């Protein structure tokens, strides 16, 4: 007697800032083993593949095509930091670790989320960064001489932060845009802070291209005037990633009503849908989206703020044993390709 194959369950694409809501569809497929970190310190989790695919374009790509990950049910993230991935898991499982995470961890989480094509986590991490700096800005702007030491420490730490982040993402990413904007805004508010920056030992080794970006933003703040709003002011959706989504004006993102249909039907008629679809079929040769040097043909994803079409991220070449073509017939290109 002939058997009829069952259709794959529809993927519920989650694009909001808040953690995803659990669905029975998530247990319709077998769990996937996710191995994080280098072999000697690797940590593994068995996670609902439907849940991973609902929040991450990277997981949708490697678990839905003819790639080795889809066949084996195992994804290797050998270059991903275990601690950072645990923040992703906490957000995925609706815990509140991000609200108390150190700001460096929030930045690392934002960068991992960018490489996993996980907009919701990027925007939640950004909201937390802005909330921390909104409070810090109030202290920095205090005219009291007692705060001078704090301002100098802020200048030193900010210069190191911009240098560190510039090695992990580029100046066009929303994360870097925020730090340039917030730093420049503070510089226009307090003359002493400008001296704190330029007299810092870290200023002597601050990269020229970052200096140019910072002073360009500083000029913009002067043009806007001293009454301009703080980039860290609460509310709204400044510095969010809005690929194919609409902001609801309250800090959240409305789900794209066509997103699920696009992923399941292959309809990529719009430019934003094309970018999303193409990025979902990109998988790195190691199965790890952490390598920032790969590119792939097409519009691409956000790529840490890179110019679309040339995306410096991991997630390009199928692993050995996988098909050379992604879903929809698009051909990813590996490093140097």
Secondary structure, DSSP 8 states (H G I E B T S, - for coil): ---------------SSS-----GGGGSS-EEEEEES-GGG-EEEEEEHHHHHHH-HHHHHHHHSSSHHHHHTEEEETTS-HHHHHHHHHHHTT--GGGTS-HHHHHHHHHHHHHTT-HHHHHHHHHHHHHHHHHHHHHHT---GGGHHHHHHHHHHHHHHHHHHHTTS-TTSHHHHHHHHHHHHHHHH-HHHHHHHHTSHHHHT--HHHHHHHHHHHHHHHHH-TT---TT-SSS-TT---TT-EE-SSS-EE--TTHHHHHHH----SHHHHHHHHHHT---TTS-TT-TT---SSS---GGG--TTS--SS--S--TTS-SS-GGG-----TT-
